[in-house]
Amino acid sequence: GLSYTWIFNNSTLYVQEDSRRFVSQETGNLYIAKVEPSDVGNYTCVVTNSKAEQSVQGPPTPLTLRSDGVMGEYEPKIEVRFPETTYAAKGSSVRLECFALGK
């Protein structure tokens, strides 16, 4: 299967998920909550195919802070993309993704 990771500023280290950062293994999207000045830089997505044992990097995506502090209007919204049924083997781990977006 495919897995997604992100590199920050061409580092050999992947972006670590924590209470502010999350990488969706469904879409590959990187979510950052409460952006800080230390988050500014270039982010590169890496897609790995474990069966083919190959990885491909996308182009860098720059993240900058707006100097005016204006982000526009974002209405609260819950992003949910659950399959109709989720199957899991006993003792295995399951990850369901749900995102709350808004201002």
C-alpha positions in Angstrom: 0.0 0.0 0.0 0.9 3.7 -0.2 2.0 5.7 2.8 2.5 9.5 3.0 5.2 11.5 4.9 6.4 15.1 4.7 9.8 16.6 4.7 10.4 20.1 6.0 13.0 22.4 4.3 14.7 19.5 2.4 15.7 17.9 5.7 16.3 14.2 5.8 14.0 14.1 8.8 10.2 13.6 8.3 7.7 16.0 9.9 6.8 14.4 13.2 3.1 14.2 14.0 2.1 15.8 17.4 -0.7 17.7 18.9 -0.5 20.3 16.1 0.6 18.2 13.0 -1.2 15.3 11.4 -0.6 13.5 8.1 -3.7 11.9 6.6 -2.9 8.4 5.3 -6.1 8.6 3.3 -5.3 11.7 1.3 -1.7 12.5 2.1 -2.6 15.9 3.3 -0.6 17.6 6.0 -2.7 19.5 8.6 -1.1 22.0 10.9 -3.1 23.6 13.7 -2.2 27.0 15.1 0.7 27.8 12.7 3.7 29.3 14.4 6.7 31.2 12.9 8.8 28.0 13.2 6.4 26.3 10.8 7.4 28.6 7.9 9.4 27.0 5.2 9.1 24.4 2.4 7.2 21.2 2.7 7.7 18.2 0.4 5.3 15.2 0.3 6.9 11.8 0.0 4.7 8.9 -1.3 6.0 5.4 -0.5 4.8 2.2 -2.2 5.8 -0.5 0.3 5.1 -3.3 -2.2 7.3 -1.8 -4.9 9.8 -0.6 -2.3 9.9 2.8 -4.0 9.4 6.4 -2.9 8.6 9.5 -4.9 8.9 13.1 -3.8 6.5 15.9 -4.9 7.5 19.5 -5.5 8.2 21.7 -2.4 5.2 23.6 -1.2 6.0 26.9 0.6 4.3 27.9 3.8 4.5 31.6 4.7 2.8 33.8 7.3 0.6 36.7 6.3 1.9 39.9 7.7 -1.6 41.4 8.0 -3.0 38.6 10.1 -6.1 38.3 7.9 -7.1 34.8 6.9 -10.6 35.4 5.5 -13.8 33.7 6.6 -13.8 30.1 7.4 -17.1 28.7 8.6 -16.9 25.8 11.0 -17.0 22.5 9.2 -16.4 18.8 10.1 -14.5 16.8 7.4 -15.4 13.1 7.7 -14.5 10.5 5.0 -15.3 7.2 6.7 -15.9 4.2 4.6 -19.4 2.6 5.0 -17.9 -0.2 7.0 -14.4 -0.5 8.6 -13.1 -4.0 9.1 -10.3 -4.8 11.6 -8.6 -8.0 12.8 -8.8 -8.6 16.5 -5.9 -7.0 18.3 -5.0 -4.7 15.3 -5.1 -0.9 15.3 -7.6 1.2 13.3 -7.2 4.9 12.5 -10.3 6.9 11.6 -9.8 10.4 10.4 -12.1 13.3 11.4 -11.1 17.0 11.1 -12.7 20.1 12.5 -12.0 23.1 10.4 -13.0 26.7 11.1 -12.1 30.0 12.6 
